[in-house]
Every structure is written in C-alpha cells, then in structure tokens.
Amino acid sequence: MSEKKEPNLWEGFKAFLMRGNVVDLAVAVVIGAAFTNIVTAVVKGIINPVVGAIGTKNLDHYSYCLKDPCTGTGDSATGVRILWGSVLGATLTFAITASVVYFLMVLPMARYLARQEARRKAKEGTHEVIEVSELEVLKEIRDALVAQRGAGHDRE
C-alpha cells in the first residue's frame, strides 16, 4: 500500500500563494489603496471647499454636541460630540470610489465579457449550422445511393 504524503504547512502555503486569483487580489488591493488616496484628495481638495462655500471648509469640523459643554478639540475636548462631518466625508469618499470602480472597471469589463460570450456563441451557432447542413447533404447522398441500388436491383 502506498501512503499519500500530506503536504507540509510551507508547501500548502506556497501552493496557495501561487494560485492566480491570490496574485490578482493582491494587485487589486495595492491599486485600490493608491486609488483611495486619489479619491481622498479629490474629496478634501474639491468637494470639501464646495461644501465649505456654505459652511466650514473641512467636513471634519461639522459636529453635533450631545452633552454640553462642547469646547476644545482633540484630547482637550469636553462634552460628547458626534462628528457627523467625518462620517459624511468618508461616505463621500466611498461613494466616489465605488462609482468610479463600477463605471470605469466593472461595467466595461462586464460588457467586454458579454461581447466575447456572444461572439463565442455566434461561432458555435455557425458551426452547428454548417454541421447540420453537412449532415443533411450526407443523408441526401445516402438516400440517392440507396435509391440507385434499389433501381439497379429492380432491373435485374
């Protein structure tokens, strides 16, 4: 009896890392992190000043005081504050990132894959039509040969 040798921990980890989808995921994370920096800069450099036209320039300064007195900032702050401006800024960053990823990456790739699938199906369809017509021609030839043999036997 031959015993199956189980891969050791290192070999299993190496096999996991060598899978294509793990490398793709790592690349996606790195590009996503870099892209997040760009979106954050857009939110802080463009959206915050637009919002600042009607209020403060920095969304982080928007807050609501739950328990008075709300004075100071950082470690010297007193009272209980809800920093809803920070949440709004993060939400805007997420929404912009998600929409750009969807409209510039996911949607075009889905359309591309759909076109490729349609082309593949169209090619398969033409092959089927050709095969069917070839099959019909072969049947007709067979029938003609059978008819010729039958006609030859009738004369004798």
C-alpha positions as CSV (number, residue, x, y, z in Angstrom):
1,M,0.0,0.0,0.0
2,S,1.3,3.4,-0.9
3,E,0.7,6.1,1.7
4,K,-0.3,9.6,0.5
5,K,2.1,12.1,1.9
6,E,0.2,15.2,3.1
7,P,1.9,18.5,2.1
8,N,3.6,20.2,4.9
9,L,2.5,23.7,6.0
10,W,5.1,25.5,3.9
11,E,4.1,23.6,0.7
12,G,0.4,24.3,1.2
13,F,1.1,28.0,1.8
14,K,3.3,28.1,-1.3
15,A,0.5,26.5,-3.4
16,F,-2.0,28.9,-2.0
17,L,0.2,31.9,-3.0
18,M,0.9,30.6,-6.5
19,R,-2.8,30.5,-7.4
20,G,-3.7,33.2,-9.9
21,N,-6.6,34.7,-8.0
22,V,-4.4,35.4,-4.9
23,V,-2.0,37.4,-7.0
24,D,-4.9,39.2,-8.7
25,L,-6.3,40.0,-5.3
26,A,-3.0,41.4,-4.1
27,V,-2.7,43.6,-7.1
28,A,-6.3,44.8,-6.7
29,V,-5.6,45.7,-3.0
30,V,-2.5,47.7,-3.9
31,I,-4.2,49.6,-6.7
32,G,-7.3,50.1,-4.6
33,A,-5.1,51.7,-1.8
34,A,-3.5,54.0,-4.3
35,F,-6.8,54.9,-5.8
36,T,-8.3,55.6,-2.4
37,N,-5.6,58.2,-1.9
38,I,-6.6,59.9,-5.1
39,V,-10.3,59.9,-4.2
40,T,-9.5,61.2,-0.7
41,A,-7.5,64.1,-2.3
42,V,-10.5,64.9,-4.6
43,V,-12.9,64.9,-1.6
44,K,-10.6,67.1,0.5
45,G,-9.4,69.3,-2.4
46,I,-12.7,69.8,-4.4
47,I,-15.8,68.6,-2.5
48,N,-14.9,70.0,0.9
49,P,-14.3,73.5,-0.5
50,V,-17.6,73.3,-2.3
51,V,-19.3,72.3,0.9
52,G,-17.2,75.0,2.6
53,A,-18.9,77.6,0.4
54,I,-22.0,77.2,2.7
55,G,-20.2,76.3,5.9
56,T,-16.7,75.3,7.1
57,K,-14.1,74.2,4.5
58,N,-13.3,71.0,6.3
59,L,-16.1,68.4,6.8
60,D,-14.3,67.1,9.9
61,H,-15.4,70.3,11.7
62,Y,-19.1,69.5,11.4
63,S,-20.3,68.0,14.6
64,Y,-23.2,67.8,17.0
65,C,-22.9,68.3,20.7
66,L,-24.8,65.6,22.7
67,K,-23.7,66.7,26.1
68,D,-22.6,70.3,26.9
69,P,-20.2,71.9,27.3
70,C,-18.6,71.0,23.9
71,T,-15.4,73.0,23.8
72,G,-11.9,72.4,22.6
73,T,-10.7,69.8,20.1
74,G,-8.7,66.5,20.3
75,D,-7.7,65.4,23.8
76,S,-8.7,68.7,25.4
77,A,-12.3,68.4,24.2
78,T,-15.0,68.5,26.7
79,G,-18.6,67.2,26.3
80,V,-19.8,64.5,24.0
81,R,-19.6,65.2,20.3
82,I,-20.9,63.3,17.3
83,L,-18.5,64.0,14.4
84,W,-21.0,63.6,11.6
85,G,-18.8,65.6,9.2
86,S,-16.1,63.0,9.3
87,V,-18.7,60.3,8.5
88,L,-20.1,62.4,5.6
89,G,-16.5,62.8,4.2
90,A,-15.8,59.1,4.5
91,T,-19.2,58.3,2.9
92,L,-18.5,60.7,0.0
93,T,-15.0,59.0,-0.4
94,F,-16.6,55.6,-0.5
95,A,-19.4,56.6,-2.9
96,I,-16.9,58.2,-5.3
97,T,-14.6,55.3,-5.1
98,A,-17.4,52.8,-5.7
99,S,-18.9,54.7,-8.6
100,V,-15.5,55.1,-10.4
101,V,-14.6,51.5,-9.9
102,Y,-18.1,50.4,-11.2
103,F,-18.3,52.8,-14.2
104,L,-14.6,52.6,-15.2
105,M,-13.8,49.0,-14.4
106,V,-16.7,46.7,-13.6
107,L,-19.2,47.9,-16.2
108,P,-16.8,47.9,-19.2
109,M,-15.4,44.5,-18.2
110,A,-18.9,43.1,-18.0
111,R,-19.7,44.5,-21.4
112,Y,-16.5,43.1,-22.8
113,L,-17.1,39.7,-21.4
114,A,-20.7,39.7,-22.7
115,R,-19.5,40.6,-26.2
116,Q,-16.9,37.8,-26.1
117,E,-19.6,35.3,-25.0
118,A,-21.9,36.5,-27.8
119,R,-19.1,36.1,-30.3
120,R,-18.3,32.6,-29.0
121,K,-22.0,31.6,-29.2
122,A,-22.2,33.0,-32.7
123,K,-19.2,31.0,-33.8
124,E,-20.7,27.8,-32.2
125,G,-24.0,28.6,-33.9
126,T,-22.4,28.8,-37.3
127,H,-20.5,25.6,-36.7
128,E,-23.8,23.9,-35.8
129,V,-25.5,25.2,-38.9
130,I,-22.6,24.0,-41.0
131,E,-22.6,20.6,-39.3
132,V,-26.4,20.3,-39.7
133,S,-26.2,21.2,-43.4
134,E,-23.3,18.8,-43.9
135,L,-25.4,16.1,-42.2
136,E,-28.3,16.9,-44.4
137,V,-26.2,16.6,-47.5
138,L,-24.7,13.3,-46.4
139,K,-28.3,12.0,-45.7
140,E,-29.3,13.1,-49.2
141,I,-26.3,11.3,-50.8
142,R,-27.1,8.2,-48.8
143,D,-30.7,8.3,-49.9
144,A,-29.6,8.8,-53.5
145,L,-27.2,5.8,-53.3
146,V,-29.9,3.6,-51.7
147,A,-32.4,4.7,-54.5
148,Q,-29.7,3.9,-57.2
149,R,-29.1,0.4,-55.7
150,G,-32.8,-0.1,-55.4
151,A,-33.3,0.9,-59.0
152,G,-30.5,-1.4,-60.1
153,H,-32.0,-4.4,-58.3
154,D,-35.4,-3.8,-59.9
155,R,-34.0,-4.1,-63.5
156,E,-32.3,-7.5,-62.9
